[in-house]
Amino acid sequence: MTKRIAIIGAGFAGLSAAAKCAQLGYETHVFEKHSTPGGRCRAFNHNGFLFDMGPSWYWMPEVFEEFFAEYGDKRADYYELERLNPSYRVFFNSHEFDVPANTNLLGQKLEEIEPGAANNLKQFLKEAEIKYETGMGEFVHKPSHSIFEFFQFKIVKALFQLHLFTPISKHIRKFFKHPEIIQLLEFPVLFLGAKPNKTPALYSLMNYADIELGTWYPKGGMVEIPLAMEKVAVKQGAQFHYNSDVKKIITQEGKVTGIQVGNENMKFDAVIAAGDYHHIESKLLNVENQSYSQSYWESRTMSPSSLLFYLAIDKEIPGLLHHNLFFDHSFDKHAEEIYDNPQWPSKPLFYACVPSKTDKRVAPEGKENIFLLVPVAPDMTSDENLREEYLKMLIERLEKRTGVAIQEHIIYKRSFAHEEFISEYNSFKGNAYGLANTLMQTAFLKPKLRSKKLENLFFAGQLTVPGPGVPPSIISGKLAANTIHQTYFSKRS
Ligand SMILES: Cc1cc2nc3c(=O)[nH]c(=O)nc-3n(C[C@H](O)[C@H](O)[C@H](O)COP(=O)(O)OP(=O)(O)OC[C@H]3O[C@@H](n4cnc5c(N)ncnc54)[C@H](O)[C@@H]3O)c2cc1C
């Protein structure tokens, strides 16, 4: 009889796991508490404005192409991609810097800031390319059940070139001296959830992704990606059950026997939990079936949470690009207020995304769709007054730098922070993107894909391997599905 697999969550990891399980011939059912797929990458509409709720940077395009190709499909049949040029604008204290979608041009611009920087950029990117090829080619596809998976000659040889034990802050300073260039190159590390001095230089692979591979945009918004992935999974035979909050994983003698959705119990032969790992363990399983204790979770370094604002503006705002980074205050101070001495940041750096600059579909003619993001320490709270204070601060800075009035042109606003990350995604401490990518939380040192207690329970998503971000979450779902197939069901057939 066909084996039945339940997948909890229709974020990127759950969608990818669903497509792979269905392709492998399992009867696949996805249960999602929301009414649409995407998880953190859902969207909502308001009077002709379409707001992407989470991710906005489309990096590592080959990971997406590979997903569709794996099912005999083409990404282009689902959504159109555009490479942004300039990739993004950085607002430094006294001036702006546009990052061109061309490495030579970027080198020339950096040379004007620091003599020798063009050549140093070439060398830096050459090393980053090796890290990217190894990291994305070898490391990222390891299920990381054990350290022994990494004991292959090719990988051990490459380890020396990966600079796992050198912090990226030090690595970048080997090539560049000017603070603006350093800040520019440390920016992608913000995605990884730890300070540059705690992040291995391996992650200069993100600089390669940024500068060489480029920043892309799916026409219609980021939400087009999960909508397309859902179609692929359905074509493979997966069945989706929305508005279906999983309340319990039912177990018997070291095995999962089913799940409870609402008040209904359903039988399954295996489960892939692709929701927040901590939530699944602590809320859906009894203590004796949990692989990790509460003190384990408390000892983890979480990535930051975020204070987000979705704004509809009744006019166009010149002076902003699609992606804008406000690095007009101290990076060190903000990082300290996130990681060392967690508190609401005094003068935060922030990110403004204006997709209406590229895509007329996300805002009515002559109007602007703006998404603001302030990284904030996890495990904090905020009330309406505090959020309003921050919005005022950000708008003032936007007005100052663009020279146009914005405040009185806001015709819709919605905020989102820790409280919503918890209520919407069951997110541990309200984190936005999982565990920080420190050396001690990398690969086999992350929470495992496979439960240590229940032989047919598997995990996927940003809190397990390979880590946070859209491309890694897609890979994670596939890893979990292949692991079930190769290590669990194959032994039973
Ligand atoms: C604000 C923000 C900006 C980001 N920016 C970027 C970016 O620009 N580029 C990038 O690559 N990455 C970005 N990320 C990270 C990226 O979005 C995530 O790493 C990725 O989406 C995680 O996917 P996931 O499937 O692991 O988890 P999720 O997206 O959280 O999906 C899990 C799903 O499980 C569901 N669920 C949870 N519990 C249950 C339950 N009990 N029953 C049923 N369903 C349940 C949830 O509703 C959710 O739909 C960003 C994240 C945030 C929050």
The ligand as an SDF file (V2000), in Angstrom:
LIG
                    3D

 53 58  0  0  0  0  0  0  0  0999 V2000
   11.1210   39.8630    7.2900 C   0  0  0  0  0  0  0  0  0  0  0  0
   11.9130   38.7760    6.6580 C   0  0  0  0  0  0  0  0  0  0  0  0
   12.7330   39.0720    5.5890 C   0  0  0  0  0  0  0  0  0  0  0  0
   13.4650   38.0550    4.9800 C   0  0  0  0  0  0  0  0  0  0  0  0
   14.2030   38.3660    3.8870 N   0  0  0  0  0  0  0  0  0  0  0  0
   14.7730   37.3680    3.1640 C   0  0  0  0  0  0  0  0  0  0  0  0
   15.3000   37.6430    1.8840 C   0  0  0  0  0  0  0  0  0  0  0  0
   15.2380   38.7730    1.4180 O   0  0  0  0  0  0  0  0  0  0  0  0
   15.8520   36.6090    1.1770 N   0  0  0  0  0  0  0  0  0  0  0  0
   15.9000   35.3280    1.6810 C   0  0  0  0  0  0  0  0  0  0  0  0
   16.4090   34.4210    1.0090 O   0  0  0  0  0  0  0  0  0  0  0  0
   15.3710   35.0450    2.9060 N   0  0  0  0  0  0  0  0  0  0  0  0
   14.7830   36.0170    3.6380 C   0  0  0  0  0  0  0  0  0  0  0  0
   14.1710   35.7540    4.8250 N   0  0  0  0  0  0  0  0  0  0  0  0
   14.2410   34.3880    5.3720 C   0  0  0  0  0  0  0  0  0  0  0  0
   13.2550   33.4470    4.6880 C   0  0  0  0  0  0  0  0  0  0  0  0
   12.0350   34.0780    4.4920 O   0  0  0  0  0  0  0  0  0  0  0  0
   13.0300   32.2030    5.5490 C   0  0  0  0  0  0  0  0  0  0  0  0
   14.2850   31.6350    5.9080 O   0  0  0  0  0  0  0  0  0  0  0  0
   12.1950   31.1430    4.8590 C   0  0  0  0  0  0  0  0  0  0  0  0
   11.0550   31.7080    4.2830 O   0  0  0  0  0  0  0  0  0  0  0  0
   11.8130   30.0800    5.8880 C   0  0  0  0  0  0  0  0  0  0  0  0
   10.9990   29.1000    5.2880 O   0  0  0  0  0  0  0  0  0  0  0  0
   10.4600   27.8820    6.1480 P   0  0  0  0  0  0  0  0  0  0  0  0
    9.6760   27.0350    5.2470 O   0  0  0  0  0  0  0  0  0  0  0  0
   11.5790   27.2520    6.8990 O   0  0  0  0  0  0  0  0  0  0  0  0
    9.5490   28.5240    7.3210 O   0  0  0  0  0  0  0  0  0  0  0  0
    8.1930   29.3680    7.3040 P   0  0  0  0  0  0  0  0  0  0  0  0
    8.1730   30.3290    6.2050 O   0  0  0  0  0  0  0  0  0  0  0  0
    8.0370   29.8890    8.6810 O   0  0  0  0  0  0  0  0  0  0  0  0
    7.0650   28.2770    7.0260 O   0  0  0  0  0  0  0  0  0  0  0  0
    6.5660   27.4400    8.0530 C   0  0  0  0  0  0  0  0  0  0  0  0
    5.0820   27.2660    7.8320 C   0  0  0  0  0  0  0  0  0  0  0  0
    4.5970   26.3670    8.8310 O   0  0  0  0  0  0  0  0  0  0  0  0
    3.3260   26.8260    9.2620 C   0  0  0  0  0  0  0  0  0  0  0  0
    3.0750   26.2480   10.5920 N   0  0  0  0  0  0  0  0  0  0  0  0
    3.8030   26.4500   11.7220 C   0  0  0  0  0  0  0  0  0  0  0  0
    3.2760   25.7240   12.7360 N   0  0  0  0  0  0  0  0  0  0  0  0
    2.2080   25.0530   12.2210 C   0  0  0  0  0  0  0  0  0  0  0  0
    1.2750   24.1330   12.7680 C   0  0  0  0  0  0  0  0  0  0  0  0
    1.3050   23.7360   14.0570 N   0  0  0  0  0  0  0  0  0  0  0  0
    0.2790   23.6310   11.9590 N   0  0  0  0  0  0  0  0  0  0  0  0
    0.2160   24.0070   10.6360 C   0  0  0  0  0  0  0  0  0  0  0  0
    1.0740   24.8780   10.0800 N   0  0  0  0  0  0  0  0  0  0  0  0
    2.0690   25.3920   10.8550 C   0  0  0  0  0  0  0  0  0  0  0  0
    3.4610   28.3290    9.2710 C   0  0  0  0  0  0  0  0  0  0  0  0
    2.1830   28.9520    9.2040 O   0  0  0  0  0  0  0  0  0  0  0  0
    4.2880   28.5540    8.0040 C   0  0  0  0  0  0  0  0  0  0  0  0
    3.4600   28.7360    6.8860 O   0  0  0  0  0  0  0  0  0  0  0  0
   13.4120   36.7330    5.4750 C   0  0  0  0  0  0  0  0  0  0  0  0
   12.5880   36.4390    6.5610 C   0  0  0  0  0  0  0  0  0  0  0  0
   11.8360   37.4440    7.1350 C   0  0  0  0  0  0  0  0  0  0  0  0
   10.9250   37.1000    8.2690 C   0  0  0  0  0  0  0  0  0  0  0  0
  1  2  1  0
  2  3  1  0
  2 52  2  0
  3  4  2  0
  4  5  1  0
  4 50  1  0
  5  6  2  0
  6  7  1  0
  6 13  1  0
  7  8  2  0
  7  9  1  0
  9 10  1  0
 10 11  2  0
 10 12  1  0
 12 13  2  0
 13 14  1  0
 14 15  1  0
 14 50  1  0
 15 16  1  0
 16 17  1  0
 16 18  1  0
 18 19  1  0
 18 20  1  0
 20 21  1  0
 20 22  1  0
 22 23  1  0
 23 24  1  0
 24 25  2  0
 24 26  1  0
 24 27  1  0
 27 28  1  0
 28 29  2  0
 28 30  1  0
 28 31  1  0
 31 32  1  0
 32 33  1  0
 33 34  1  0
 33 48  1  0
 34 35  1  0
 35 36  1  0
 35 46  1  0
 36 37  1  0
 36 45  1  0
 37 38  2  0
 38 39  1  0
 39 40  1  0
 39 45  2  0
 40 41  1  0
 40 42  2  0
 42 43  1  0
 43 44  2  0
 44 45  1  0
 46 47  1  0
 46 48  1  0
 48 49  1  0
 50 51  2  0
 51 52  1  0
 52 53  1  0
M  END
$$$$
